[in-house]
């Protein structure tokens, strides 16, 4: 493997969406080296939305990557969905999925009537936006009213260098959400990096306490927290992390 990658230029040059999808999203089972991370994530994302407490007209997914799995459950509870990612290659992959030309299949991620549900999701997509959480205005040159719901999955882990950077990025996300709106974050704690093809990308190593403290300081009440520790008995050759979590928080100020 090549040396560890991190930062704008590395993602633009080395992040391969085809390799990423093959390694982590071949089906809903995910990568076996990571244990049941993907099935656990999909089940808990489904459950937090199925309770019916998270609704809104407009949803923004931050750092979507080249995959749509993170908005499948959320899309049932909003009218319109905006996807976003930093790299042009990921946004192009999403556009191919949207027009039906992407060779990769996400059908196993849909619980019932895959073709019907996938088409319903496509109809709700209103934009695939460039985003950079290191900028003062991450969505510039596009500007939007604050969203009713914001979701993000494994994005801050890749953007932040440390927990201070994590907090700065979290504040940018906060500014995109209405007061009273809900935020759903799926992330890793104790993460060090993940492999895409032959390249290793560094992740931000944050603790559960640092994550909760960050969002509380940003003006959120954490209303739901679900967590699973990694299987230490399993040899993980593609990523490192202590655990995975799904957090639901309401912006109160």
Buried (B, 14 or more C-beta within 10 A) or exposed (E): EEEEBBEEEBBEEBBBBBBBBBBBBBEBBBBEBBBBBBEBBBBBBBEBBEEEEBBBEBBBBBBBBBBBBBBBBBBBBBEBBBBBBBBEBBBBBBBBBBEEEBEBBBEBBBEEEBEEBBEBBBEBBEEBBBBBBBEEEBBEEEEEEBBBBBBBBBBBBBBBEEBEBBBBBBBBBBEBBBEEBBBBBBBBBBBBBBBBBEBBBBBBBBEBEBBBBBBEEBBBEBBBEBEBEBEEEEEBEBBBBBBBBBBBBBBEE
